[in-house]
């Protein structure tokens, strides 16, 4: 069992906590593997054995040595050791950096290492895009609780929030708008059909395994909604020993939070269930008045899978968020300063995300086929006072997506030691949106359902040559019932400049995205 008392740790550890978090990031994090930067159908991830935690000797002041780096060509020689379980605890140690390091190292072993080292993704060194990855181990070490805060320190990313923790939180990549960033949660497009954006105040970090931020146009893979970039969020998958996680904390402004998670499984069957909640009384952002604007967020996340036959697996995902809170508004007659005034307005937002994915690996993994169905249902309700009269606005949106992706791997070791990946995509998407309001505002909120459909085809080639040159090219064709047809080509390349360690090499990379999808 992993027990986190984050609030108490922050007070007692102080500067030692930050030092320990740095050590965890340097020594415990797995290599960077990215799922969302290619069209390629990913093989099924395999559970990796959990490493034995190193004992801590009280009489030794210096930290434990970092694990030896292993060259790519040589297989690591593992020393025989007993398998650790989720209930194993390190030896007693003095308070300070070692406490937090051990806690986060255990968290990495149970929730990060066994998953992330075997994730079905592509090494960031082989991708011609700018990529940043933050793991759940880092988020917990830094005590980040909100998805928007997790992205604030990333290069090329701007995060804005219009109120307290529950207020609208927008993420812009490289100057693009919030609706130009595609957000995926476990492979499900999470952007709201109402405005095309994702509100990052709806994202709790309690169950996150990692967040990938891919900067720059990705429309060749994801369509016109990814002009600015992609945020790919991966939650805990469940493989590994039976694990129970709990967390509880309380703080100022009447803030309290807690979470409970259970996960476990093998390569035959696996699952993870987590629930979390956070509530705060908030504060007042208006210069006049003293009404605090609080908020509440509840999250349920379920992931699981089973191997139906050798090489054939079924993955299921269900995620539900429920957020409600208070907000202020502008004065009835807005002025250039946009002054906020106290208002009894309240909002409520609910989201359901679901997915079923069937993966079939054949020909010794050279052919990977993925059939996937996803659904996103979002409802946003706002109650405010309009010229002294209560007004209710309700927006409902649904997105259904059905896709098939196939990737064939062709090895040509006699020709520059090359690996060629050929990927095709067929996708059908349907969206519906119904705006409602007491006042109607003419045609804008008349309660009439709007619908649109999209059929897309895409092809991607990715080549690896002598483990030094990596090229990628994508072309996508969209046929939309709303805007007609559009073709989007994109290509990129990466070249490593050192011979022994590509991961430490400077890279020459180039990427081009046609601008006609704007």
C-alpha positions in Angstrom: 0.0 0.0 0.0 1.2 3.5 -0.8 0.1 6.2 1.6 0.7 9.9 0.7 0.3 12.7 3.2 1.3 15.5 0.9 0.3 18.4 3.0 2.2 17.3 6.0 5.3 16.3 3.9 5.4 19.8 2.4 5.6 21.4 5.8 8.2 19.0 7.3 10.5 18.5 4.4 11.0 22.0 3.1 14.2 22.4 1.0 15.0 18.7 1.5 11.8 17.7 -0.4 12.8 19.7 -3.4 16.3 18.1 -3.4 14.8 14.7 -3.1 12.4 15.4 -6.0 15.3 16.3 -8.1 17.0 13.0 -7.2 13.9 11.1 -8.1 13.6 12.8 -11.5 17.2 12.1 -12.2 17.4 8.5 -11.1 13.9 7.0 -11.1 12.2 8.2 -14.2 12.0 5.9 -17.2 13.2 6.8 -20.7 11.0 9.2 -22.6 8.5 7.2 -24.7 5.8 9.0 -26.7 2.5 7.6 -27.8 0.8 10.6 -29.4 3.4 11.8 -32.0 2.8 9.2 -34.7 -0.1 7.6 -36.5 1.5 4.2 -36.0 -0.6 1.5 -34.5 1.1 0.6 -31.2 1.6 -3.0 -30.0 0.3 -4.1 -26.7 2.5 -2.9 -23.7 4.1 -5.7 -21.7 4.4 -5.7 -17.9 7.9 -5.2 -16.8 9.3 -6.8 -13.5 9.4 -4.4 -10.5 13.0 -3.6 -9.4 14.0 -4.4 -5.8 14.1 -1.2 -3.7 17.6 -0.5 -2.4 18.0 -0.5 1.4 19.0 2.7 3.1 21.8 2.7 5.7 21.4 5.3 8.4 25.1 5.8 8.9 25.8 6.7 5.3 25.0 10.3 4.5 25.5 10.3 0.7 22.6 9.2 -1.5 22.5 5.8 -3.1 24.4 5.6 -6.4 22.4 6.0 -9.6 21.9 2.8 -11.6 24.5 2.1 -14.2 23.8 3.2 -17.7 23.6 0.4 -20.2 24.6 0.7 -23.8 22.0 0.0 -26.4 23.9 -2.9 -27.9 24.5 -4.8 -24.7 21.8 -6.5 -22.7 21.7 -5.7 -18.9 22.8 -8.4 -16.5 20.3 -8.6 -13.8 21.4 -9.8 -10.4 19.1 -12.4 -8.8 16.8 -10.7 -6.3 13.5 -11.4 -4.7 10.5 -9.8 -6.3 9.2 -6.8 -4.4 5.5 -6.5 -3.6 3.3 -3.4 -3.2 3.4 -3.9 0.6 7.2 -3.9 0.9 8.6 -1.0 2.8 12.1 0.4 2.9 14.2 0.2 6.1 13.7 3.0 8.6 15.6 6.2 7.8 16.1 9.6 9.2 13.7 12.4 8.2 14.7 14.6 5.2 15.4 13.9 1.6 15.6 10.1 2.0 12.0 9.9 3.2 10.5 11.7 0.2 12.9 9.9 -2.2 11.8 6.5 -0.9 8.1 7.4 -1.0 8.3 8.6 -4.6 10.6 5.7 -5.6 8.0 3.3 -4.3 5.4 5.2 -6.2 7.5 5.0 -9.4 7.9 1.2 -8.9 4.3 0.5 -8.3 2.7 3.0 -10.6 5.3 4.2 -13.1 8.2 1.9 -13.8 6.3 -1.2 -14.6 4.1 0.7 -16.9 6.2 3.4 -18.5 9.3 1.3 -19.3 7.1 -1.0 -21.3 4.7 1.6 -22.8 3.8 1.0 -26.5 5.2 4.2 -27.8 8.1 5.6 -29.9 11.3 7.0 -28.4 11.3 10.8 -28.5 14.7 10.7 -30.2 13.1 9.3 -33.3 10.4 11.9 -33.7 10.7 15.1 -35.7 8.6 17.2 -33.3 9.4 19.1 -30.1 8.1 16.9 -27.3 8.0 17.4 -23.5 6.9 14.7 -21.1 6.0 15.0 -17.4 5.4 11.8 -15.4 3.1 11.1 -12.5 6.1 10.6 -10.3 7.2 14.2 -11.0 3.7 15.5 -10.5 3.4 13.9 -7.1 6.9 14.9 -6.1 6.1 18.5 -6.9 2.6 18.2 -5.3 0.8 19.4 -8.4 -2.9 18.6 -8.2 -4.4 20.3 -11.3 -3.7 19.6 -15.0 -3.2 23.2 -15.9 -0.5 23.7 -13.3 1.3 20.5 -14.6 1.9 22.3 -18.0 2.8 25.8 -16.8 6.6 25.2 -16.8 6.7 23.6 -20.2 8.4 25.5 -23.1 6.1 26.9 -25.7 3.0 26.4 -23.5 0.8 29.3 -22.1 -1.7 28.5 -19.4 -4.4 31.0 -18.3 -7.1 30.7 -15.7 -9.9 33.3 -15.3 -10.7 32.6 -11.6 -9.9 30.2 -8.8 -9.1 26.5 -9.2 -12.4 25.6 -10.8 -12.3 28.5 -13.3 -11.9 28.1 -17.0 -8.3 27.0 -17.6 -7.0 27.3 -21.2 -3.8 25.9 -22.7 -2.3 27.5 -25.8 0.7 26.0 -27.6 3.0 28.2 -29.6 0.6 31.1 -29.8 -2.4 29.1 -31.2 -5.8 29.3 -29.6 -7.1 26.8 -27.0 -9.3 25.1 -29.6 -6.2 24.5 -31.8 -4.8 22.1 -29.2 -6.0 18.5 -29.4 -6.4 16.9 -26.0 -6.4 13.1 -25.7 -7.1 11.1 -22.5 -6.2 7.4 -22.9 -6.7 7.8 -26.7 -10.1 9.6 -26.4 -10.5 13.1 -27.9 -11.6 15.1 -24.8 -12.1 18.5 -26.5 -15.6 19.8 -25.9 -17.9 19.9 -29.0 -19.3 23.2 -27.7 -16.2 25.3 -28.4 -13.6 22.9 -29.4 -11.5 23.4 -26.3 -10.6 21.4 -23.2 -11.0 23.0 -19.8 -7.9 21.8 -17.9 -9.5 22.7 -14.5 -11.5 19.4 -15.1 -8.3 17.4 -15.0 -7.1 15.9 -11.7 -3.6 14.6 -11.6 -4.2 11.9 -9.0 -4.5 9.0 -11.5 -2.1 10.3 -14.2 0.8 8.2 -15.4 2.3 10.8 -17.7 1.4 13.8 -19.9 2.9 14.3 -23.3 3.0 17.7 -24.9 3.8 17.6 -28.7 4.4 21.2 -29.9 3.8 22.3 -33.4 1.2 21.3 -36.1 0.0 17.7 -35.8 -3.0 18.0 -38.2 -1.6 15.3 -40.5 -2.4 12.9 -37.7 -5.3 14.4 -35.8 -6.9 16.8 -38.2 -7.5 20.6 -38.0 -8.0 20.6 -34.3 -4.3 20.0 -33.7 -2.9 23.1 -35.5 -1.1 24.2 -32.3 -0.1 20.8 -31.0 -1.3 17.9 -28.9 -1.6 17.1 -25.2 -1.7 13.4 -24.7 -2.7 12.2 -21.2 -2.1 8.6 -20.1 -3.6 7.4 -16.9 -2.6 4.3 -14.9 -3.1 1.1 -16.8 -3.2 -1.5 -14.1 -0.5 -4.0 -14.9 1.7 -5.1 -12.0 1.1 -6.4 -8.5 -2.1 -5.7 -6.6 -1.8 -2.2 -5.3 -3.9 0.1 -3.1 -3.2 3.8 -3.1 -4.7 6.4 -0.7 -4.2 10.1 -0.3 -5.7 12.7 1.9 -4.9 16.3 2.6 -6.4 19.6 3.9 -5.2 23.2 3.7 -6.2 26.9 3.6 -9.3 28.4 2.0 -11.2 25.4 3.3 -9.5 23.1 0.8 -9.6 19.3 1.3 -8.9 16.4 -1.1 -8.7 12.7 -1.1 -8.2 9.8 -3.5 -8.4 6.0 -3.5 -7.1 3.7 -6.2 -6.8 -0.1 -6.8 -4.9 -1.7 -9.6 -3.2 -4.9 -10.5 -2.9 -7.6 -13.2 -0.8 -9.6 -15.5 -0.3 -9.7 -19.3 -3.5 -11.9 -19.4 -5.8 -9.5 -17.6 -5.4 -6.2 -15.9 -7.4 -3.3 -14.4 -7.2 0.0 -12.5 -10.0 1.9 -10.7 -9.5 5.2 -9.0 -11.8 7.9 -7.5 -10.7 11.3 -6.3 -12.3 14.5 -5.0 -11.2 18.0 -4.3 -13.2 20.8 -2.7 -12.3 24.4 -1.8 -14.1 27.5 -0.5 -12.1 29.6 -2.9 -11.5 33.3 -2.7 -13.0 36.5 -4.2 -11.4 38.0 -7.4 -13.7 41.0 -7.6 -12.4 44.3 -6.2 -15.7 45.1 -4.5 -17.5 42.6 -2.2 -16.5 39.6 -0.1 -18.2 36.6 -1.8 -15.7 33.7 -2.1 -16.1 31.5 -5.2 -15.6 27.9 -4.3 -15.5 24.8 -6.5 -15.7 21.0 -6.3 -14.3 18.3 -8.6 -14.9 14.6 -8.5 -13.3 12.1 -10.9 -13.8 8.4 -11.5 -11.4 6.6 -13.8 -11.6 2.9 -14.8 -9.2 1.1 -17.2 -8.9 -2.6 -17.9 -8.0 -5.1 -20.5 -7.9 -8.8 -21.3 -5.9 -11.0 -23.7 -8.6 -12.8 -25.7 -6.2 -14.9 -27.7 -2.4 -14.9 -28.2 -1.8 -11.6 -29.9 -5.4 -10.3 -29.5 -6.3 -8.0 -26.7 -9.3 -5.9 -25.7 -8.9 -2.6 -23.7 -11.8 -0.7 -22.1 -11.8 2.8 -20.6 -14.4 4.8 -18.7 -13.8 8.2 -17.2 -16.3 10.5 -15.5 -15.8 14.0 -14.1 -18.3 16.2 -12.2 -17.4 19.8 -11.4 -19.4 22.6 -9.9 -18.7 25.9 -8.4 -19.3 29.7 -8.2 -18.1 32.5 -10.4 -18.1 36.2 -10.7 -19.0 38.2 -13.8 -18.4 41.5 -15.4 -20.4 44.6 -14.6 -23.7 44.9 -16.6 -22.1 47.6 -18.7 -18.5 46.4 -19.4 -15.7 48.9 -19.4 -12.3 48.7 -20.9 -10.9 47.4 -17.6 -13.2 44.4 -17.5 -13.9 44.8 -13.8 -15.4 41.7 -12.1 -18.2 42.1 -9.6 -19.7 39.7 -7.1 -22.5 37.6 -8.7 -24.5 34.6 -7.4 -23.7 32.7 -10.6 -23.0 29.0 -10.5 -21.8 26.4 -13.0 -21.9 22.7 -13.3 -20.0 20.5 -15.8 -20.2 16.8 -16.3 -18.2 14.7 -18.8 -18.3 11.0 -19.7 -15.4 9.5 -21.8 -15.5 5.9 -23.0 -13.5 3.7 -25.3 -13.2 0.1 -26.5 -10.0 -0.9 -28.4 -9.2 -4.2 -30.0 -5.6 -4.8 -30.9 -4.4 -7.7 -33.1 -0.7 -8.5 -33.5 0.4 -11.0 -36.1 3.4 -12.1 -38.1 5.6 -11.9 -35.1 4.6 -8.3 -34.4 5.3 -7.1 -37.9 1.6 -6.4 -38.5 -0.4 -4.5 -35.8 -4.1 -3.7 -36.4 -6.2 -1.6 -34.0 -10.0 -1.1 -34.2 -11.3 1.5 -31.8 -14.6 3.1 -30.8 -14.7 6.2 -28.5 -17.5 8.4 -27.1 -17.3 11.9 -25.5 -20.5 13.3 -23.8 -20.3 16.7 -22.2 -22.9 18.8 -20.5 -22.3 22.4 -19.2 -24.9 24.2 -17.1 -24.6 27.8 -16.0 -27.1 29.7 -13.8 -26.6 33.5 -13.6 -28.6 36.7 -13.1 -29.4 38.6 -16.3 -30.6 42.1 -15.6 -32.0 41.0 -12.3 -33.6 37.9 -13.6 -32.2 34.4 -13.1 -31.1 32.8 -16.4 -30.1 29.2 -17.1 -27.9 28.2 -20.0 -27.3 24.5 -20.9 -25.0 23.2 -23.6 -24.9 19.5 -24.5 -22.4 17.9 -26.9 -21.6 14.4 -28.0 -18.7 13.0 -30.2 -18.5 9.5 -31.5 -15.4 8.2 -33.3 -14.8 4.9 -35.0 -11.4 4.1 -36.5 -9.2 1.4 -37.9 -5.4 1.7 -37.9 -3.0 -0.8 -39.4 0.8 -0.8 -39.3 3.2 -3.1 -41.2 6.9 -3.3 -40.3 9.4 -4.1 -43.0 13.0 -4.8 -42.0 15.8 -4.4 -44.5 18.9 -5.0 -42.5 21.0 -5.3 -45.7 20.1 -1.7 -46.7 21.5 0.8 -44.2 20.1 -1.4 -41.3 16.7 0.1 -42.0 13.2 -0.4 -40.5 10.2 0.8 -42.4 6.8 1.4 -40.8 3.8 1.8 -43.2 0.6 2.9 -41.5 -3.0 3.5 -42.8 -5.9 5.1 -41.0 -9.7 5.0 -41.7 -11.8 7.2 -39.4 -15.5 8.2 -39.1 -16.6 10.8 -36.6 -20.0 12.3 -35.8 -20.6 15.3 -33.5 -23.8 16.8 -32.2 -24.3 20.0 -30.1 -27.5 21.4 -28.6 -27.4 25.0 -27.1 -30.3 26.0 -24.7 -31.1 29.2 -22.8 -34.0 30.7 -21.1 -33.6 33.8 -23.3 -32.7 31.9 -26.4 -30.6 34.9 -27.8 -32.1 34.4 -31.2 -30.7 31.5 -33.1 -27.6 31.1 -30.8 -29.3 29.1 -28.1 -32.6 27.9 -29.5 -32.5 24.3 -28.3 -32.0 22.8 -31.8 -29.5 20.1 -32.2 -26.7 20.7 -34.7 -24.8 17.8 -36.2 -21.8 17.3 -38.5 -19.9 14.3 -39.7 -16.3 13.6 -40.8 -14.7 10.9 -42.8 -10.9 10.8 -42.9 -8.2 8.7 -44.4 -4.5 9.0 -43.6 -1.2 7.4 -44.5 2.1 7.6 -42.7 5.6 6.4 -43.5 8.2 6.2 -40.8 11.8 5.1 -41.5 14.7 4.3 -39.2 18.2 4.1 -40.8 21.3 2.8 -39.0 19.8 4.0 -35.8 21.0 7.5 -36.7 18.5 8.9 -39.2 14.7 8.9 -38.6 12.2 10.2 -41.2 8.5 10.6 -41.0 5.9 11.6 -43.6 2.1 11.9 -43.2 -0.8 12.8 -45.5 -4.4 13.1 -44.4 -7.6 13.7 -46.3 -10.7 14.9 -44.5 -14.3 15.1 -45.9 -16.5 17.1 -43.6 -20.2 17.7 -43.9 -19.6 21.2 -42.5 -16.6 22.6 -44.4 -16.0 20.2 -47.3 -12.8 18.3 -48.2 -9.2 19.1 -47.3 -5.8 17.5 -47.6 -3.0 17.9 -45.1 0.5 16.8 -45.8 3.3 16.8 -43.2 6.8 15.5 -43.0 9.7 15.5 -40.5 13.2 14.1 -40.0 15.7 13.7 -37.2 19.4 13.0 -37.4 21.6 12.1 -34.4 25.1 13.6 -34.6 26.9 11.3 -32.2 27.8 7.7 -32.8 27.4 6.0 -29.4 24.5 7.5 -27.6 21.7 9.1 -29.6 19.9 10.0 -26.4 22.6 12.4 -25.4 23.2 13.7 -29.0 22.5 17.0 -30.4 19.9 16.5 -33.1 19.2 18.1 -36.4 15.5 18.0 -37.1 13.1 19.4 -39.5 9.3 19.4 -39.7 7.0 20.9 -42.2 3.2 21.1 -41.9 1.1 22.5 -44.8 -0.9 25.5 -43.6 -4.0 24.9 -45.7 -5.8 23.2 -42.8 -6.1 26.5 -41.1 
